[in-house]
Amino acid sequence: MYEEIQNYYEQLVVERIRRLAAEGETPNSDDDYLEDVACVALNQLPARYVRHKVDLVFYMPSEERFQMMNAVEEAVKTAIEYVEQHRGTSRPNTYAG
């Protein structure tokens, strides 16, 4: 029960981060770093829970889809900057908290 419910923004954020990492556009590409970026980005976005992603995309107006993609792009950009500023300097793969 509830296994199909998911936050649609998670998919969008992960896809954006993977694309940036594949293109060498992230300062670091290790999994811990990218997961930190994803968490920070997702905390900036509203939750958008769906059962079937195909239904959401099919019924969503193109303007709303465009706004979501822009929001994801901005959230990921801000998250990369935040994670870069807050990672430990003596251990760059850790959070400086």
TAPEKA-V840965 format. One line per field, one symbol per residue. ss: DSSP state (a for helix, b for strand, c for the rest). A space follows every 50 residues. Layout:
ss = ???
//
This chain:
ss = cccccbbaaaaaaaaaaaaaaaccccccccaaaaaaaaaaaaaaccccbb ccaaaaaaaccaaaaaaaaaaaaaaaaaaaaaaaaabcccccccbcc
//
